[in-house]
Amino acid sequence: MAQPAYTINDAVGQHIFTFHEIEYLEDPTAKLTLEDILSHHQSEFTFSTTNFNPKNVNPTSAYWHRIRIQHNASSKKLWVLEFFDQTIDKIDLYIPNGKGGYQHIEQGDQFEFTKRMLRHKNFVFPIDNNRNDAITYYFRVQSQQQADVIVVLRSADYLLEYAMDEYFFFGIFYGMILVFIFYNLLMYFAVRESHYIFYILYLIGIGLYEMSADGIGFQYLWPRAVEWNQYAPGFTLYLASSAALLFASSVLNLKKDERWLYQLLMFVFVVRTVFLALSVLVFTSWFSFRFIEIIPFSAALFAGIYRWKKGYKAARFLVIAYAFLFYGAISKVSLYFNFTWMPFGQLSHYSLSFGFVMEMLFLSFAISDKIRLLRIDKEVAQERTIEQLHENQRLKDNLNQELEMQVKIKTAHIEHQKEALEDANKLLEQQSAEIAAMNALLERDNDKLKHDVAEVKEARILSKDVDFEEFSAMYPDDASCLKFLAERKWHNHFSCRKCTHTAYSEGKSLYARRCTRCGYEESVTAYTLLQNTRLPINKAFYMIFLVYSSKGSISSHKLSELLHIRQSTCWAYSNKIKKAMKERRRISPFGHHEGWDSLLLMEEVSA
C-alpha cells in the first residue's frame, strides 16, 4: 500500500503522523547514509499497525523514517515539523531542496540548547510551503534510550498558541512546587519536624525531574550542560523516590510504632541506592530503567495502607496521594511498554505530572492531618489532667469538711469560744470588705495597665526598630497612612494657603480639604515629604521611619531588600529624607525630637 500524503490545510492547525502515515526502517549498523536509503532500501520501509507512533526498540540501531506532505502554496500560514520527545539524542532531517538534492538539518539533546533553530523545549524544523507537489521527508533518529518518534505538522500560529498555553501551565505547576517548598520550609523552622525536610527534598526532586523530562530544565537551567541533561532525569527521580520513603517513614511514625515496616522501607532505600550506583558505574544501560521507581513508591504506599488499616488515621491522605502517583506511574510504564489500554494524548503524556500535582496536595493534607491529630491528643491529655486536678480538689474539700466537723464536735462544749468565733466572723467580714476594695483597685490598675500596653505598642511602632510586617500592622494601607498624615498636618486647624479661610469641606481625593470660600483644594500629601511621590504610601512611611531610626546610615541597597523596591528609587527617596532631616536640625538644632513622623510635614528641600 502506497504511503499516503497529508495535505496542508489552513483550517487544520496541526496533524500528528500515526500508523501508516509514518514509515520506518531499522539500521542495525547505524552506518547507512541517505544515498544508501534512496538507492537500495526504499522497499524495506514499513509501518506499525499496533502503535500510534514508532519507537527505537533497539538503542544501538539507527532508525530511518519518512513522511509525505502534500504542499499547498495557497496557504497563508507558515508551517513547521515538531518532534515531541525531547530526549532523542540526535535527529537528522533531510528536506528536498527542489534541485534533486536534500538539505540536511541536525538537532538533538546531544547538542547544546543554544544551537537550536527555535528556542523551544521540543525539536522544531521550519519547512518551505511555497510549492504544490507532494514531498517525502526523511529523518534519521538515534538515541541511547527509548524514544517516541512523535512527529507533528503545525502551523506557526498554532505552535505559538499551544506553546504559550503549555508554558503557562508549566509556570503554574512549578510555581505550586515553589510555594509548597517555601511553605514547608517555614513550617519546619516553626515546629522542627523532620518530615518537613523530607517533603521539601521530595518536592525538589519532583520539580527537577519534571523540568528535565519536559525539557524545561535544559532550556532554562542547564542549556549548555549536555552530559548532565542525559543523567538529570535518573538522579532527580532517585532523589524524589528516596525522599518519599523517608517522608512516609517519618509521617507514619514507623521507627517508633512499626519497626519491621521501617526496616523494610530502609531496605528498599538501600537497594535503590545500590542500583543507582551500579547503573552509573557498571551497567550504564540500567540508568534508563525509569520504571524501577515504582518499587520505592509502592513500598511507601504499602506502608500507608498498612498503617491506615491498623487505625492510624493520619495515613489516609498519604495513601490517597501515593495512589494518584501510582496511577501516573502505571500510565507512564504502559506507554513505555506500548500497552494500548490508554490511547496517546495529552492526558496520557502528562499523566505523571497530574499524579504529582494531586500527590503534593494530599501529602500536604497528610502533614496537616498529623498536626491536627497531635493537637487532639494534646487536648485530650490536658482534659485528663484537668479532670485529675478537679478530683484532687474534691478530695481535698471532703477532707477539709471532715476536719471542720471534727473541730466543731470537739469545741461544741466550750461555750466561751462561741464569742471568740463570732468576733472572728466579724473580722472576716471586715477583711472581706477590704478585699473587695482591693479588688476594685486591682481592676482599675488592670485597666490602666492595658492602656499603658497599648501606648507602649504605639510607641514601639513610632520610635523603635520594627520590621515591615509589624509596621504594616499599624499602617496597613494607603487609607490609614493618609488618615494619620491628615491628623498630623491639620491637628490644630485648617487654614487655606490662598485666602487663610479656616472653614473647609471634603475634597475629591481621600482626606483632601477644599476651602469653602475660594474653592482651593489641598491634598493631604501637598507641602509634605510625600508630595509627588510614586511610592506606595505605607512603604514611603516605612522608608522615612528606617532612615530616621538609623540617623540616615541605612544604605539604599538595604532599603531595596527590605521594601522590594528598586535600589535607584530607594537611593533617590532616601536622599530626599536625609535632606529633610538636615533641614529640621538646622531649624531646631537644640529642639525637642518629635520622632520620625515629624519629618512627614517637611516640604521637599532643594539641593
Contacts in CASP RR format, 6 or more apart in sequence:
PFRMAT RR
TARGET T0000
AUTHOR 0000-0000-0000
METHOD contacts of the structure
MODEL  1
MAQPAYTINDAVGQHIFTFHEIEYLEDPTAKLTLEDILSHHQSEFTFSTT
NFNPKNVNPTSAYWHRIRIQHNASSKKLWVLEFFDQTIDKIDLYIPNGKG
GYQHIEQGDQFEFTKRMLRHKNFVFPIDNNRNDAITYYFRVQSQQQADVI
VVLRSADYLLEYAMDEYFFFGIFYGMILVFIFYNLLMYFAVRESHYIFYI
LYLIGIGLYEMSADGIGFQYLWPRAVEWNQYAPGFTLYLASSAALLFASS
VLNLKKDERWLYQLLMFVFVVRTVFLALSVLVFTSWFSFRFIEIIPFSAA
LFAGIYRWKKGYKAARFLVIAYAFLFYGAISKVSLYFNFTWMPFGQLSHY
SLSFGFVMEMLFLSFAISDKIRLLRIDKEVAQERTIEQLHENQRLKDNLN
QELEMQVKIKTAHIEHQKEALEDANKLLEQQSAEIAAMNALLERDNDKLK
HDVAEVKEARILSKDVDFEEFSAMYPDDASCLKFLAERKWHNHFSCRKCT
HTAYSEGKSLYARRCTRCGYEESVTAYTLLQNTRLPINKAFYMIFLVYSS
KGSISSHKLSELLHIRQSTCWAYSNKIKKAMKERRRISPFGHHEGWDSLL
LMEEVSA
1 20 0 8 1.000
3 20 0 8 1.000
3 21 0 8 1.000
3 23 0 8 1.000
3 45 0 8 1.000
3 47 0 8 1.000
3 66 0 8 1.000
3 67 0 8 1.000
3 68 0 8 1.000
3 136 0 8 1.000
4 20 0 8 1.000
4 21 0 8 1.000
4 68 0 8 1.000
5 68 0 8 1.000
5 69 0 8 1.000
5 70 0 8 1.000
5 134 0 8 1.000
6 15 0 8 1.000
6 17 0 8 1.000
6 21 0 8 1.000
6 67 0 8 1.000
6 68 0 8 1.000
6 69 0 8 1.000
6 70 0 8 1.000
6 153 0 8 1.000
7 69 0 8 1.000
7 70 0 8 1.000
7 72 0 8 1.000
8 69 0 8 1.000
8 70 0 8 1.000
8 71 0 8 1.000
8 72 0 8 1.000
8 75 0 8 1.000
8 79 0 8 1.000
8 129 0 8 1.000
8 153 0 8 1.000
9 72 0 8 1.000
9 75 0 8 1.000
10 72 0 8 1.000
10 75 0 8 1.000
10 76 0 8 1.000
10 77 0 8 1.000
10 155 0 8 1.000
13 154 0 8 1.000
13 155 0 8 1.000
13 158 0 8 1.000
14 152 0 8 1.000
14 153 0 8 1.000
14 154 0 8 1.000
14 155 0 8 1.000
14 158 0 8 1.000
14 162 0 8 1.000
15 152 0 8 1.000
15 153 0 8 1.000
15 154 0 8 1.000
16 52 0 8 1.000
16 53 0 8 1.000
16 150 0 8 1.000
16 151 0 8 1.000
16 152 0 8 1.000
17 53 0 8 1.000
17 67 0 8 1.000
17 151 0 8 1.000
17 152 0 8 1.000
17 153 0 8 1.000
18 52 0 8 1.000
18 53 0 8 1.000
19 47 0 8 1.000
19 48 0 8 1.000
19 49 0 8 1.000
19 52 0 8 1.000
20 47 0 8 1.000
21 47 0 8 1.000
21 67 0 8 1.000
21 68 0 8 1.000
22 47 0 8 1.000
22 53 0 8 1.000
22 54 0 8 1.000
22 65 0 8 1.000
22 66 0 8 1.000
22 67 0 8 1.000
22 149 0 8 1.000
22 151 0 8 1.000
23 45 0 8 1.000
23 46 0 8 1.000
23 47 0 8 1.000
23 65 0 8 1.000
23 66 0 8 1.000
23 67 0 8 1.000
24 45 0 8 1.000
24 46 0 8 1.000
24 47 0 8 1.000
24 48 0 8 1.000
24 54 0 8 1.000
24 63 0 8 1.000
24 64 0 8 1.000
24 65 0 8 1.000
24 66 0 8 1.000
24 149 0 8 1.000
25 37 0 8 1.000
25 41 0 8 1.000
25 44 0 8 1.000
25 45 0 8 1.000
25 46 0 8 1.000
25 63 0 8 1.000
25 64 0 8 1.000
25 65 0 8 1.000
26 58 0 8 1.000
26 61 0 8 1.000
26 62 0 8 1.000
26 63 0 8 1.000
26 64 0 8 1.000
27 61 0 8 1.000
27 62 0 8 1.000
27 63 0 8 1.000
27 64 0 8 1.000
27 140 0 8 1.000
28 58 0 8 1.000
28 60 0 8 1.000
28 61 0 8 1.000
30 60 0 8 1.000
30 61 0 8 1.000
30 62 0 8 1.000
30 142 0 8 1.000
32 41 0 8 1.000
32 62 0 8 1.000
32 64 0 8 1.000
34 94 0 8 1.000
34 102 0 8 1.000
34 104 0 8 1.000
34 138 0 8 1.000
34 140 0 8 1.000
37 64 0 8 1.000
37 138 0 8 1.000
41 64 0 8 1.000
45 64 0 8 1.000
45 66 0 8 1.000
47 54 0 8 1.000
48 54 0 8 1.000
50 338 0 8 1.000
50 340 0 8 1.000
51 338 0 8 1.000
51 340 0 8 1.000
52 343 0 8 1.000
52 344 0 8 1.000
53 148 0 8 1.000
53 149 0 8 1.000
53 150 0 8 1.000
53 151 0 8 1.000
53 344 0 8 1.000
54 63 0 8 1.000
54 65 0 8 1.000
54 149 0 8 1.000
55 146 0 8 1.000
55 147 0 8 1.000
55 148 0 8 1.000
55 149 0 8 1.000
55 338 0 8 1.000
56 63 0 8 1.000
56 141 0 8 1.000
56 142 0 8 1.000
56 143 0 8 1.000
56 146 0 8 1.000
56 147 0 8 1.000
56 149 0 8 1.000
57 146 0 8 1.000
59 143 0 8 1.000
59 144 0 8 1.000
59 145 0 8 1.000
59 146 0 8 1.000
59 285 0 8 1.000
59 288 0 8 1.000
61 142 0 8 1.000
62 140 0 8 1.000
62 141 0 8 1.000
62 142 0 8 1.000
63 140 0 8 1.000
63 141 0 8 1.000
63 142 0 8 1.000
63 149 0 8 1.000
64 138 0 8 1.000
64 139 0 8 1.000
64 140 0 8 1.000
64 141 0 8 1.000
65 138 0 8 1.000
65 139 0 8 1.000
65 140 0 8 1.000
65 141 0 8 1.000
65 149 0 8 1.000
65 151 0 8 1.000
66 136 0 8 1.000
66 137 0 8 1.000
66 138 0 8 1.000
66 139 0 8 1.000
67 136 0 8 1.000
67 137 0 8 1.000
67 151 0 8 1.000
68 134 0 8 1.000
68 135 0 8 1.000
68 136 0 8 1.000
68 137 0 8 1.000
69 127 0 8 1.000
69 134 0 8 1.000
69 135 0 8 1.000
69 137 0 8 1.000
69 153 0 8 1.000
70 133 0 8 1.000
70 134 0 8 1.000
71 129 0 8 1.000
71 130 0 8 1.000
71 131 0 8 1.000
71 132 0 8 1.000
71 133 0 8 1.000
71 134 0 8 1.000
71 135 0 8 1.000
72 129 0 8 1.000
72 132 0 8 1.000
73 129 0 8 1.000
73 130 0 8 1.000
73 131 0 8 1.000
73 132 0 8 1.000
75 129 0 8 1.000
77 129 0 8 1.000
77 155 0 8 1.000
77 156 0 8 1.000
77 157 0 8 1.000
78 126 0 8 1.000
78 129 0 8 1.000
78 155 0 8 1.000
78 156 0 8 1.000
78 157 0 8 1.000
79 126 0 8 1.000
79 127 0 8 1.000
79 129 0 8 1.000
79 153 0 8 1.000
79 154 0 8 1.000
79 155 0 8 1.000
79 156 0 8 1.000
80 118 0 8 1.000
80 124 0 8 1.000
80 125 0 8 1.000
80 126 0 8 1.000
80 127 0 8 1.000
80 153 0 8 1.000
80 154 0 8 1.000
80 155 0 8 1.000
80 156 0 8 1.000
80 159 0 8 1.000
81 93 0 8 1.000
81 124 0 8 1.000
81 125 0 8 1.000
81 127 0 8 1.000
81 137 0 8 1.000
81 151 0 8 1.000
81 152 0 8 1.000
81 153 0 8 1.000
81 154 0 8 1.000
82 122 0 8 1.000
82 123 0 8 1.000
82 124 0 8 1.000
82 125 0 8 1.000
82 151 0 8 1.000
82 152 0 8 1.000
82 153 0 8 1.000
82 154 0 8 1.000
82 159 0 8 1.000
83 91 0 8 1.000
83 122 0 8 1.000
83 123 0 8 1.000
83 124 0 8 1.000
83 149 0 8 1.000
83 150 0 8 1.000
83 151 0 8 1.000
83 152 0 8 1.000
84 122 0 8 1.000
84 148 0 8 1.000
84 150 0 8 1.000
84 152 0 8 1.000
84 349 0 8 1.000
85 147 0 8 1.000
85 148 0 8 1.000
85 149 0 8 1.000
85 150 0 8 1.000
86 109 0 8 1.000
86 121 0 8 1.000
86 122 0 8 1.000
86 123 0 8 1.000
86 213 0 8 1.000
86 214 0 8 1.000
86 215 0 8 1.000
86 218 0 8 1.000
87 109 0 8 1.000
87 143 0 8 1.000
87 145 0 8 1.000
87 147 0 8 1.000
87 213 0 8 1.000
87 233 0 8 1.000
88 108 0 8 1.000
88 109 0 8 1.000
88 123 0 8 1.000
88 141 0 8 1.000
88 143 0 8 1.000
88 147 0 8 1.000
88 149 0 8 1.000
89 108 0 8 1.000
89 109 0 8 1.000
89 110 0 8 1.000
89 142 0 8 1.000
89 143 0 8 1.000
89 144 0 8 1.000
89 147 0 8 1.000
90 106 0 8 1.000
90 107 0 8 1.000
90 108 0 8 1.000
90 110 0 8 1.000
90 111 0 8 1.000
90 140 0 8 1.000
90 141 0 8 1.000
90 142 0 8 1.000
90 143 0 8 1.000
91 106 0 8 1.000
91 107 0 8 1.000
91 108 0 8 1.000
91 123 0 8 1.000
91 139 0 8 1.000
91 140 0 8 1.000
91 141 0 8 1.000
92 104 0 8 1.000
92 105 0 8 1.000
92 106 0 8 1.000
92 139 0 8 1.000
92 140 0 8 1.000
93 104 0 8 1.000
93 105 0 8 1.000
93 106 0 8 1.000
93 107 0 8 1.000
93 125 0 8 1.000
93 137 0 8 1.000
93 138 0 8 1.000
93 139 0 8 1.000
94 102 0 8 1.000
94 103 0 8 1.000
94 104 0 8 1.000
94 137 0 8 1.000
94 138 0 8 1.000
94 139 0 8 1.000
94 140 0 8 1.000
95 102 0 8 1.000
95 103 0 8 1.000
95 105 0 8 1.000
95 125 0 8 1.000
95 127 0 8 1.000
95 128 0 8 1.000
95 135 0 8 1.000
95 137 0 8 1.000
96 102 0 8 1.000
96 103 0 8 1.000
96 135 0 8 1.000
96 136 0 8 1.000
96 137 0 8 1.000
97 103 0 8 1.000
102 138 0 8 1.000
105 117 0 8 1.000
105 125 0 8 1.000
107 116 0 8 1.000
107 117 0 8 1.000
107 123 0 8 1.000
107 125 0 8 1.000
108 123 0 8 1.000
109 218 0 8 1.000
109 226 0 8 1.000
109 229 0 8 1.000
109 230 0 8 1.000
110 226 0 8 1.000
111 226 0 8 1.000
112 223 0 8 1.000
112 224 0 8 1.000
112 226 0 8 1.000
113 119 0 8 1.000
113 218 0 8 1.000
113 219 0 8 1.000
113 223 0 8 1.000
113 224 0 8 1.000
114 223 0 8 1.000
114 224 0 8 1.000
116 123 0 8 1.000
116 124 0 8 1.000
117 124 0 8 1.000
117 125 0 8 1.000
117 126 0 8 1.000
118 124 0 8 1.000
118 126 0 8 1.000
119 219 0 8 1.000
120 159 0 8 1.000
120 163 0 8 1.000
120 219 0 8 1.000
121 214 0 8 1.000
121 215 0 8 1.000
121 216 0 8 1.000
121 218 0 8 1.000
121 219 0 8 1.000
124 159 0 8 1.000
126 156 0 8 1.000
127 137 0 8 1.000
139 151 0 8 1.000
141 147 0 8 1.000
141 149 0 8 1.000
144 230 0 8 1.000
144 288 0 8 1.000
145 288 0 8 1.000
146 288 0 8 1.000
146 336 0 8 1.000
148 335 0 8 1.000
150 344 0 8 1.000
154 162 0 8 1.000
170 214 0 8 1.000
170 216 0 8 1.000
173 210 0 8 1.000
173 353 0 8 1.000
173 357 0 8 1.000
174 207 0 8 1.000
174 210 0 8 1.000
174 211 0 8 1.000
174 216 0 8 1.000
176 357 0 8 1.000
176 360 0 8 1.000
177 203 0 8 1.000
177 206 0 8 1.000
177 207 0 8 1.000
177 360 0 8 1.000
180 203 0 8 1.000
180 360 0 8 1.000
180 364 0 8 1.000
181 200 0 8 1.000
181 203 0 8 1.000
181 204 0 8 1.000
184 196 0 8 1.000
184 199 0 8 1.000
184 200 0 8 1.000
184 203 0 8 1.000
184 364 0 8 1.000
184 367 0 8 1.000
185 196 0 8 1.000
185 200 0 8 1.000
187 193 0 8 1.000
187 196 0 8 1.000
187 367 0 8 1.000
188 196 0 8 1.000
188 197 0 8 1.000
188 200 0 8 1.000
191 371 0 8 1.000
193 250 0 8 1.000
194 250 0 8 1.000
195 247 0 8 1.000
195 250 0 8 1.000
195 251 0 8 1.000
195 367 0 8 1.000
195 370 0 8 1.000
196 367 0 8 1.000
198 243 0 8 1.000
198 246 0 8 1.000
198 247 0 8 1.000
198 250 0 8 1.000
199 243 0 8 1.000
199 247 0 8 1.000
199 363 0 8 1.000
199 367 0 8 1.000
201 239 0 8 1.000
201 243 0 8 1.000
201 246 0 8 1.000
202 239 0 8 1.000
202 240 0 8 1.000
202 243 0 8 1.000
202 244 0 8 1.000
202 247 0 8 1.000
202 363 0 8 1.000
203 360 0 8 1.000
204 239 0 8 1.000
205 236 0 8 1.000
205 237 0 8 1.000
205 239 0 8 1.000
205 240 0 8 1.000
205 243 0 8 1.000
206 236 0 8 1.000
206 240 0 8 1.000
206 356 0 8 1.000
206 360 0 8 1.000
207 236 0 8 1.000
207 356 0 8 1.000
208 217 0 8 1.000
208 232 0 8 1.000
208 236 0 8 1.000
208 239 0 8 1.000
209 232 0 8 1.000
209 233 0 8 1.000
209 234 0 8 1.000
209 236 0 8 1.000
209 237 0 8 1.000
209 239 0 8 1.000
209 240 0 8 1.000
210 216 0 8 1.000
210 353 0 8 1.000
210 356 0 8 1.000
211 217 0 8 1.000
211 220 0 8 1.000
211 221 0 8 1.000
212 218 0 8 1.000
212 229 0 8 1.000
212 232 0 8 1.000
212 233 0 8 1.000
212 236 0 8 1.000
213 233 0 8 1.000
213 352 0 8 1.000
214 353 0 8 1.000
217 229 0 8 1.000
217 232 0 8 1.000
218 229 0 8 1.000
222 228 0 8 1.000
222 229 0 8 1.000
222 232 0 8 1.000
231 280 0 8 1.000
231 287 0 8 1.000
233 290 0 8 1.000
234 276 0 8 1.000
234 287 0 8 1.000
234 290 0 8 1.000
235 276 0 8 1.000
237 290 0 8 1.000
237 293 0 8 1.000
238 272 0 8 1.000
238 273 0 8 1.000
238 276 0 8 1.000
238 293 0 8 1.000
240 293 0 8 1.000
241 272 0 8 1.000
241 293 0 8 1.000
241 296 0 8 1.000
241 297 0 8 1.000
242 269 0 8 1.000
242 272 0 8 1.000
242 273 0 8 1.000
242 296 0 8 1.000
244 296 0 8 1.000
244 297 0 8 1.000
244 300 0 8 1.000
244 322 0 8 1.000
245 265 0 8 1.000
245 266 0 8 1.000
245 268 0 8 1.000
245 269 0 8 1.000
245 296 0 8 1.000
245 299 0 8 1.000
245 300 0 8 1.000
246 269 0 8 1.000
247 300 0 8 1.000
247 363 0 8 1.000
248 254 0 8 1.000
248 265 0 8 1.000
248 300 0 8 1.000
248 303 0 8 1.000
248 304 0 8 1.000
248 318 0 8 1.000
248 322 0 8 1.000
249 255 0 8 1.000
249 262 0 8 1.000
249 265 0 8 1.000
249 266 0 8 1.000
249 303 0 8 1.000
251 314 0 8 1.000
251 315 0 8 1.000
251 318 0 8 1.000
251 366 0 8 1.000
251 367 0 8 1.000
251 370 0 8 1.000
252 258 0 8 1.000
252 261 0 8 1.000
252 303 0 8 1.000
252 304 0 8 1.000
252 307 0 8 1.000
252 312 0 8 1.000
252 314 0 8 1.000
252 315 0 8 1.000
252 318 0 8 1.000
253 312 0 8 1.000
254 261 0 8 1.000
254 262 0 8 1.000
254 265 0 8 1.000
254 303 0 8 1.000
254 307 0 8 1.000
255 262 0 8 1.000
257 307 0 8 1.000
257 312 0 8 1.000
258 303 0 8 1.000
258 306 0 8 1.000
258 307 0 8 1.000
258 310 0 8 1.000
261 303 0 8 1.000
261 306 0 8 1.000
261 307 0 8 1.000
264 299 0 8 1.000
264 303 0 8 1.000
265 299 0 8 1.000
265 300 0 8 1.000
265 303 0 8 1.000
268 295 0 8 1.000
268 296 0 8 1.000
268 299 0 8 1.000
269 296 0 8 1.000
271 295 0 8 1.000
272 292 0 8 1.000
272 293 0 8 1.000
272 295 0 8 1.000
272 296 0 8 1.000
275 286 0 8 1.000
275 292 0 8 1.000
278 286 0 8 1.000
279 285 0 8 1.000
279 286 0 8 1.000
279 287 0 8 1.000
279 289 0 8 1.000
280 287 0 8 1.000
290 332 0 8 1.000
290 336 0 8 1.000
291 329 0 8 1.000
291 332 0 8 1.000
291 333 0 8 1.000
291 336 0 8 1.000
293 329 0 8 1.000
294 326 0 8 1.000
294 329 0 8 1.000
294 330 0 8 1.000
294 333 0 8 1.000
297 322 0 8 1.000
297 325 0 8 1.000
297 326 0 8 1.000
297 329 0 8 1.000
298 326 0 8 1.000
300 318 0 8 1.000
300 322 0 8 1.000
301 319 0 8 1.000
301 322 0 8 1.000
301 323 0 8 1.000
301 326 0 8 1.000
304 315 0 8 1.000
304 318 0 8 1.000
304 319 0 8 1.000
304 322 0 8 1.000
305 315 0 8 1.000
305 319 0 8 1.000
307 315 0 8 1.000
308 315 0 8 1.000
308 316 0 8 1.000
308 319 0 8 1.000
313 369 0 8 1.000
313 373 0 8 1.000
314 366 0 8 1.000
314 369 0 8 1.000
314 370 0 8 1.000
314 373 0 8 1.000
315 366 0 8 1.000
316 366 0 8 1.000
316 369 0 8 1.000
317 362 0 8 1.000
317 363 0 8 1.000
317 365 0 8 1.000
317 366 0 8 1.000
317 369 0 8 1.000
318 362 0 8 1.000
318 363 0 8 1.000
318 366 0 8 1.000
320 362 0 8 1.000
321 358 0 8 1.000
321 359 0 8 1.000
321 360 0 8 1.000
321 361 0 8 1.000
321 362 0 8 1.000
321 363 0 8 1.000
321 365 0 8 1.000
321 366 0 8 1.000
322 359 0 8 1.000
324 354 0 8 1.000
324 355 0 8 1.000
324 358 0 8 1.000
324 359 0 8 1.000
324 362 0 8 1.000
325 355 0 8 1.000
325 356 0 8 1.000
325 358 0 8 1.000
325 359 0 8 1.000
327 351 0 8 1.000
327 355 0 8 1.000
328 351 0 8 1.000
328 352 0 8 1.000
328 354 0 8 1.000
328 355 0 8 1.000
329 352 0 8 1.000
331 342 0 8 1.000
331 348 0 8 1.000
331 351 0 8 1.000
331 352 0 8 1.000
332 351 0 8 1.000
332 352 0 8 1.000
334 341 0 8 1.000
334 342 0 8 1.000
335 342 0 8 1.000
335 344 0 8 1.000
335 348 0 8 1.000
335 349 0 8 1.000
342 348 0 8 1.000
342 351 0 8 1.000
347 354 0 8 1.000
411 417 0 8 1.000
458 474 0 8 1.000
460 466 0 8 1.000
461 470 0 8 1.000
461 471 0 8 1.000
461 473 0 8 1.000
461 474 0 8 1.000
462 595 0 8 1.000
462 596 0 8 1.000
462 597 0 8 1.000
463 549 0 8 1.000
463 595 0 8 1.000
463 596 0 8 1.000
464 549 0 8 1.000
465 549 0 8 1.000
467 562 0 8 1.000
468 539 0 8 1.000
468 542 0 8 1.000
468 562 0 8 1.000
468 563 0 8 1.000
471 538 0 8 1.000
471 541 0 8 1.000
471 542 0 8 1.000
471 545 0 8 1.000
472 538 0 8 1.000
472 542 0 8 1.000
474 480 0 8 1.000
475 481 0 8 1.000
475 484 0 8 1.000
475 538 0 8 1.000
475 541 0 8 1.000
475 542 0 8 1.000
476 538 0 8 1.000
477 538 0 8 1.000
478 510 0 8 1.000
478 536 0 8 1.000
478 537 0 8 1.000
478 538 0 8 1.000
479 510 0 8 1.000
480 538 0 8 1.000
481 537 0 8 1.000
481 538 0 8 1.000
481 541 0 8 1.000
482 510 0 8 1.000
482 511 0 8 1.000
482 524 0 8 1.000
482 525 0 8 1.000
482 537 0 8 1.000
483 511 0 8 1.000
484 597 0 8 1.000
485 511 0 8 1.000
485 524 0 8 1.000
485 525 0 8 1.000
485 528 0 8 1.000
485 530 0 8 1.000
485 600 0 8 1.000
486 511 0 8 1.000
486 524 0 8 1.000
488 597 0 8 1.000
488 600 0 8 1.000
488 601 0 8 1.000
489 524 0 8 1.000
489 528 0 8 1.000
489 600 0 8 1.000
489 601 0 8 1.000
490 513 0 8 1.000
493 502 0 8 1.000
494 502 0 8 1.000
494 503 0 8 1.000
494 504 0 8 1.000
494 513 0 8 1.000
495 501 0 8 1.000
495 502 0 8 1.000
496 502 0 8 1.000
496 504 0 8 1.000
496 515 0 8 1.000
496 517 0 8 1.000
496 518 0 8 1.000
496 520 0 8 1.000
496 522 0 8 1.000
497 520 0 8 1.000
497 522 0 8 1.000
497 527 0 8 1.000
498 515 0 8 1.000
498 518 0 8 1.000
498 520 0 8 1.000
499 515 0 8 1.000
499 517 0 8 1.000
499 518 0 8 1.000
499 520 0 8 1.000
501 515 0 8 1.000
501 516 0 8 1.000
501 517 0 8 1.000
501 518 0 8 1.000
503 515 0 8 1.000
503 516 0 8 1.000
503 517 0 8 1.000
504 513 0 8 1.000
504 514 0 8 1.000
504 515 0 8 1.000
504 516 0 8 1.000
505 513 0 8 1.000
505 514 0 8 1.000
505 516 0 8 1.000
506 512 0 8 1.000
506 513 0 8 1.000
506 514 0 8 1.000
507 513 0 8 1.000
507 514 0 8 1.000
507 521 0 8 1.000
508 514 0 8 1.000
508 521 0 8 1.000
509 523 0 8 1.000
509 524 0 8 1.000
510 524 0 8 1.000
511 524 0 8 1.000
512 521 0 8 1.000
512 522 0 8 1.000
512 523 0 8 1.000
512 524 0 8 1.000
513 521 0 8 1.000
513 522 0 8 1.000
513 524 0 8 1.000
514 520 0 8 1.000
514 521 0 8 1.000
514 522 0 8 1.000
515 521 0 8 1.000
515 522 0 8 1.000
525 531 0 8 1.000
525 532 0 8 1.000
525 533 0 8 1.000
525 537 0 8 1.000
527 603 0 8 1.000
528 600 0 8 1.000
528 601 0 8 1.000
528 602 0 8 1.000
528 603 0 8 1.000
529 544 0 8 1.000
529 576 0 8 1.000
529 577 0 8 1.000
529 580 0 8 1.000
529 599 0 8 1.000
529 600 0 8 1.000
529 601 0 8 1.000
529 602 0 8 1.000
529 603 0 8 1.000
529 604 0 8 1.000
530 537 0 8 1.000
530 540 0 8 1.000
530 600 0 8 1.000
531 603 0 8 1.000
531 604 0 8 1.000
532 604 0 8 1.000
533 540 0 8 1.000
533 573 0 8 1.000
535 543 0 8 1.000
535 565 0 8 1.000
535 569 0 8 1.000
535 573 0 8 1.000
539 563 0 8 1.000
539 565 0 8 1.000
540 573 0 8 1.000
542 562 0 8 1.000
542 563 0 8 1.000
543 559 0 8 1.000
543 563 0 8 1.000
543 570 0 8 1.000
543 573 0 8 1.000
543 574 0 8 1.000
543 577 0 8 1.000
544 577 0 8 1.000
544 596 0 8 1.000
544 599 0 8 1.000
544 600 0 8 1.000
545 596 0 8 1.000
546 554 0 8 1.000
546 559 0 8 1.000
546 562 0 8 1.000
547 554 0 8 1.000
547 559 0 8 1.000
547 574 0 8 1.000
547 577 0 8 1.000
547 578 0 8 1.000
547 581 0 8 1.000
548 577 0 8 1.000
548 581 0 8 1.000
548 595 0 8 1.000
548 596 0 8 1.000
548 599 0 8 1.000
549 596 0 8 1.000
552 574 0 8 1.000
552 577 0 8 1.000
552 578 0 8 1.000
552 581 0 8 1.000
554 574 0 8 1.000
556 567 0 8 1.000
556 568 0 8 1.000
556 570 0 8 1.000
556 571 0 8 1.000
556 574 0 8 1.000
557 567 0 8 1.000
557 570 0 8 1.000
559 565 0 8 1.000
559 567 0 8 1.000
559 570 0 8 1.000
559 574 0 8 1.000
560 566 0 8 1.000
560 567 0 8 1.000
560 569 0 8 1.000
560 570 0 8 1.000
563 570 0 8 1.000
576 604 0 8 1.000
576 605 0 8 1.000
577 599 0 8 1.000
579 604 0 8 1.000
579 605 0 8 1.000
579 607 0 8 1.000
580 599 0 8 1.000
580 602 0 8 1.000
580 604 0 8 1.000
580 605 0 8 1.000
581 599 0 8 1.000
582 605 0 8 1.000
583 602 0 8 1.000
583 605 0 8 1.000
584 598 0 8 1.000
584 599 0 8 1.000
584 602 0 8 1.000
END
